[in-house]
Amino acid sequence: MSKKSYLILGAGRFGTSIAETLDHLGQEVCVIDKNADIIQNIAENVTHAIVGDACEEGVLRSIGAQNFDVAVVALSHDMQASILITVLLKEMGVSRVLSRAVDPIHTKILQKVGADEVLMPEMQMAERLAYRLTSRRRLNDLELSAKVSVVRIECPPKWVGKDPVTLNLRQKYGINVVAVERHGEVNIAFSGEYKFEKNDILVVLGKNENIEALAK
């Protein structure tokens, strides 16, 4: 993993979790928050921890916000502040700004003012849980990004006795089967003529929307 610099604006539970995880992964992390007590608590767990108001352009320039690879606006409930900070960061030339939203309207506004990605962690977690609870075939997954995952699913009944080439998986379903677990053994070198069986567990790579459609 290449080392990048991350600026986390807001050190609530969400911002703190992101900052400490990035630091644990060996990344350069700078956190800024108005609350001195919060900054004191997180200071030992990140590269830099700064007390300051991120809504002030002068403060952002003083910490060199424009020099960070990625900025995460992690404020949770102050919609006005998150929008203002997002605008300031983009105007300063930060190449990638991720901003947290509290609802769909907030999301639209952040997108309009230039956020490269809008985060709604509570809603996204709730949606993933709902899909997992209602899908009988989806077993567990590894999220590679906000849109792409690696998932273990039970072999769909209509695939039994057929092979990947005949099923035309990439074109028809938009996914790739990267491994097959059969009788406790995992096969990652199966051919295009490999016939799926009833109790196979398939390791599938693809966009979340395509995997959800398949799992249903």
N, C-alpha and C positions, 0 to 999 in steps of 0.2 A: 504494500500500500504506500503510495507516494505521500509525502508530508505536505500538508496545506495549512494555511492560516485561516482561522475561523473567528469571527466576531459575534458574540452572543449578546443581544441587547434585551435585558430583562432576566433576572435570576430567580424567578419563581420556581415551582417544582419542575415545570416543563423545561425552562431554560437551564436550570441547574443540572437536570438529568442529561440533557444534550451535551452540555459543556464537560461534565465529568466523564461521560462515555467517550467523547472525542479525545480528551486528554489521555484516558486509559489506552486509546488506540494509537497513541504516540503523535497526535496532531498538536499544532500550536493553537492555543485557545486563549482568547481575551474576552472577559465578561465585564459588562458595565451595568450598573444598577444604582438608583438613587439611595437605596437603603444600605447604610454603612454596616449594619450588623450582618446582613446577608452577605455582603462582599467579604467581610472578615471571616465568615464561616467557610466560604468557598475558596478563599485565597490560596490555601495550600494544595488545592486539588486541580488548579489550572495554571497556565503559564503566566497570565496577567489578570488581575482583578481590580477594577477601577470604580470608584464612587463618582457618579456624575449623572446628569440629566441628558439622556440620549435625544431628547426633543430639541436640544440646542445645537445648531449647526457648528458653532464654535467648539463645542465639546467634541463632536464627532471628528472635526478636522484636527483637533489637538492630539487625538489618539491615532490619527492616520487611518481612519475608517476606509478611505479609498484604496488603501494598500492591501486590504485583506482579500483573500480568494473568495470567501463566502461569508455572508452576513445573515444571521438568523434573528428576525424580529420576534422575540418569544413572549412579548406582552400578551396577557390573556384577556383582560376585561376592559382595558382602556383603548377603545376603538380609535378615538381621535389621535391618540399618541402613536399607535401602531401605523396608522395611515401616514402621519406626518414623518415619522422616522423612515418609512419605506420610500417616500418621495425624496427625502434628503439624501439617502444612501444612493439611490439611482442617479440623482442629479450630480452627486460627487463622483460617479463613475464606477461604483462597486459592480463587478461583473455579474455576480449571482446573489440575489436577495431572496430569501425564503421568509415569508411572513405568516404568523399565526392568525387565524380568523376565529370568530366566535359563532358566526352564523352565515348562511348563504349570501345575505346582503353585504356583510362585511367582506366576504370572499370576492364578490363582484367589484367592490370598490378597490380592494387591494390589487386585483388584476388590472383594473383601469389605470391605476397610478404607476404601474410598472413592475409589480412583484413578479419575479421569475417563477416562483412556485408558492402556492398558498397551502398552508397546513391546517387541517382541522382534526387533530389527533383523537379527540373524544368520539367524533362521528365516525372516523375511519375505523377505530377500534370496535365500535358498536356494530358497524356493518360487517366487519370480518367475523365477529362473534356470531352474529345472526346467520351468516352464510354457513359457518361451521356447525351450528346447532341444527340447521335445517337440511344440511346435505348429508346423505347417508354414505356417499362414496368418498367425500373429501376427508382425508385422515389427519394430515398435518402439513405445514408448509414452511418454507424459508423465503422471506420477502427480500428480494434483491434490490428493489426500488419501490417507489410508490405505485408503480404500474406493472411490475414484472415479478413473478414468484416461481419457485420450484416447489411442486406439490406432489404428495403421494396420494393416489386415488385407486379405488378398486376398478378393475377392468370393466368398462361398460358392457352390458350383456350383448349389445349389437356388434361388438368388436370380437367376440369369441369366435375362434376359428379363422379369423382374418389376419392379414399381415399389414405392416405400416404402409407399404407401397400401394396395396389395393385400397386401403382406407384413405390414402392421400391426405395424411394428417396435417401437413403444413398448409396446404391450399384450402382444404375444407374446414378444418377446425382451428387453424392458426396456432398450433402448438407443436412441440417436439417431445417425443418419448425418449428420454436419455438413459433410462435403465428399467429393467423388469425384475421384480422379485418373485421367485417361484420356488415353493417348498423350502423357504428359508435361505435360498441362495440368490444373490444379486448378479444379474447379467448386464454388463454395460457394452458388450461387443456383439450384440445380436444383429443379424442381417435384415435387409429389407423384406425378406421372405419369411421372417420369423412369425409363427402363428401364435396369437394370443390365446390363453386358456382362461377358463372360468374364474379361478381363484388367484389370478395374477394380480400383483400390486404394481402399478405403473408409476414411475417417477417422471413427472411431466414438467416441462419448462415452457412458459408462455406468458402473455399478458393476462392480468387478473380477470378481465372481463371474459376472455375466451375460456379460461379455466373454469370460471363459475358456470358458464353456459354448459360446458362439458360435464361438470360434476352434478348438475341437475338431472 
